[in-house]
Amino acid sequence: MKLPKYLIADNASLQDDIFVLHTEFPRFLINMNNDEIEWFDEFSQKEAEENADIIENSVAGAYRFFETEMKNYTD
């Protein structure tokens, strides 16, 4: 199965929070209400520096995805 790059996630016990899950490297879950990020892939400081553009683009993409999805719900 091919997973989408980004997914919207929520949880009934965390009713005020909504999340975006990034399924490709670097895998993470970001809480869109408080900007907390939980990383699922471990990487060293050196690896983080080497992949800074990928990490930055992935996080920025999560915010763009979220904005687009929320706009689709309100339209």
C-alpha positions in Angstrom: 0.0 0.0 0.0 1.3 3.5 -0.8 0.7 5.8 2.1 -0.1 9.5 1.6 2.8 11.8 2.5 0.7 13.7 5.1 -2.4 12.6 7.1 -4.7 14.5 9.4 -5.1 12.8 12.8 -7.1 13.5 15.9 -8.0 11.7 19.2 -11.2 11.9 21.1 -9.4 12.2 24.4 -7.5 15.2 23.1 -10.5 17.1 21.7 -8.7 20.5 21.4 -5.7 19.0 19.4 -5.4 18.2 15.8 -2.3 16.6 14.3 -0.5 16.2 11.0 1.4 12.9 10.5 4.3 12.9 8.0 4.8 9.3 6.8 8.1 9.7 4.9 11.6 10.5 6.2 11.8 12.3 8.5 8.7 10.8 10.0 6.9 13.0 12.6 3.7 14.0 14.2 3.0 17.7 14.7 0.4 19.1 17.0 -1.1 22.0 15.0 -2.4 23.8 18.1 0.9 24.2 19.9 3.5 23.3 17.2 5.0 20.4 19.2 6.7 17.8 17.1 7.3 14.2 17.9 10.0 12.7 15.7 9.7 9.0 14.9 13.1 8.8 13.1 16.2 9.1 15.2 19.1 11.1 13.7 22.3 12.6 15.1 23.0 16.3 15.1 25.3 15.8 12.1 22.5 14.0 10.2 20.1 16.8 11.2 22.4 19.4 9.8 23.0 17.4 6.6 19.2 16.9 6.1 18.2 20.4 7.3 16.6 21.3 4.0 14.5 18.1 3.9 13.5 18.5 7.5 12.5 22.2 7.0 10.6 21.4 3.8 8.8 18.5 5.4 7.6 20.6 8.4 6.6 23.5 6.1 4.8 21.1 3.9 2.8 19.8 6.9 1.6 23.4 7.6 0.6 23.9 3.9 -1.2 20.5 3.9 -3.1 21.4 7.1 -4.1 24.8 5.7 -5.3 23.3 2.4 -7.2 20.5 4.2 -8.9 23.0 6.6 -9.8 25.2 3.7 -11.4 22.2 1.9 -13.5 21.5 5.0 -14.8 25.1 5.1 -15.5 25.5 1.4 
